[in-house]
Amino acid sequence: MRSLILVRHAKAVPAGAGTSDVERALSSRGVAQCAQLRRRISDPDDLGRYGPVHALVSAAARTRETFELAFAGTSFVEGVTYSPTIYNGARDVSADDLLAALVEVDPLEGSLLVVAHNPSVAELLWALTGEVLRDGYPTAGLCVITLHGAGRVDECAYELVERVVVD
């Protein structure tokens, strides 16, 4: 069974004077959130059961850092694609935009992981499953969607099967 795992980047520092939004790094809380995610995806009885994945990661510093600290170098990840087109700071990235980017990297076997920004991840969750997270999509929040059916990620039926919130 294939899965699509949607992750909002971990907590980042506010943009400082002379720092652009795309350059924002993770805060100490964000680093701790990544450590929690890494422990969970490294456990084959926990989130590790949804891998291996091909990852699509926004090119922003905070999303790259979230991926590197939480996922990179583990058996959970088979490959990664970094994409400037799914960074929300340059333009509004819709659920359709995010899904189209996933289609471009979909290996058609195995699961997919996306590490991106809100509101894009929340909008994609809603577009695919009809689920709305009442308390919002928290930083380092993760949702697992089962992909029912064969074919590309945009040709499946979708079911939200797990939601993870870390401190």
Secondary structure, DSSP 8 states (H G I E B T S, - for coil): -EEEEEEE---B----TT--GGG--B-HHHHHHHHHHHHHHT-TTTGGGG--EEEEEESSHHHHHHHHHHTTTSTTEEEEEEEGGG-TTTS---HHHHHHHHHHH--SSSEEEEEE-TTHHHHHHHHHH----TT---TT-EEEEEEESSS-GGGSEEEEEEEE---
